[in-house]
């Protein structure tokens, strides 16, 4: 059996789809599972040993360079890659019009959510098989239930993200235990106050723990550098690609992060994690896994640094 998963973005959504691969391989050990995903997140499904082929798509980049000849060459190559395999089933767990349209470029029967189960009901018109999945369920649960309905099995086991972080030696890391601080997110209203990060980092240092602040783009790195300079013996991580970030998170004593995909990655790697929410409700898309993890805050709520420190105690014991 050959199956194609369509979950293209964003980072947190891609991570939430990983248990689907584990479920499919548990029920169909001989199944071949491919995955179509945005190029910037392609390293995540590659970390799952159950994924056979990752087919990158670059919709975000192509939209910005639509009038360049090289873009159309890339689109042609992508369509050929997607069309090269006859799939027994294509499962669109993204549930958006753009992902539904991408399924039409592949060969195989398409399964997805019914019109009442997704944010963009028009997408369901492109599916041959439509399934009703509760909109109130967590994203991980929705993905798993859709795949189970499409393939005809039931699975109530705890979510298995199946990740295997690469082992890399980083000579810049401290020899003693460290906490990764994920202070960057896509929206300013999701940020946790810098004074709170500093208070938390100082309290953790008193307990013998180093803080590692992470930032991606220049603005995020500037913030991470500023925070690290205000916390004794803290470090700002160098620019890292997703596999190296996975290794950093996997090796941490714990992770504290705002509403961002890397916080979900920490939970998927079974690293003790405290997630901070200030502008969104974590009920449907908060961190979700089997190891120690906790969602703090919510829409219009800002957790205090003392509250976060208290929440971390089980991971620091």
Secondary structure, DSSP 8 states (H G I E B T S, - for coil): -EEEEE----HHHHHHTHHHHHHHHHH-TT-EEEEEEEGGGHHHHHTBTTEEEEEEE-HHHHHHTTTSHHHHHHHHHHHHHHHSSB-SEEEE-S-SHHHHHHHTTSBS-EEEE-GGGSS-GGGGGG-SEEE---TTS-HHHHHHHHHHHHHT----S-----B-------TTS-SS-EEEEE---SSGGG---HHHHHHHHHHHHHTT-EEEEE--SHHHHHHHHHHHHTSTT-EE-----HHHHHHHHHTSSEEEEESSHHHHHHHHTT--EEEEESSS-HHHHS---SSSEEEEEBTTB---HHHHHHHHHHHH-
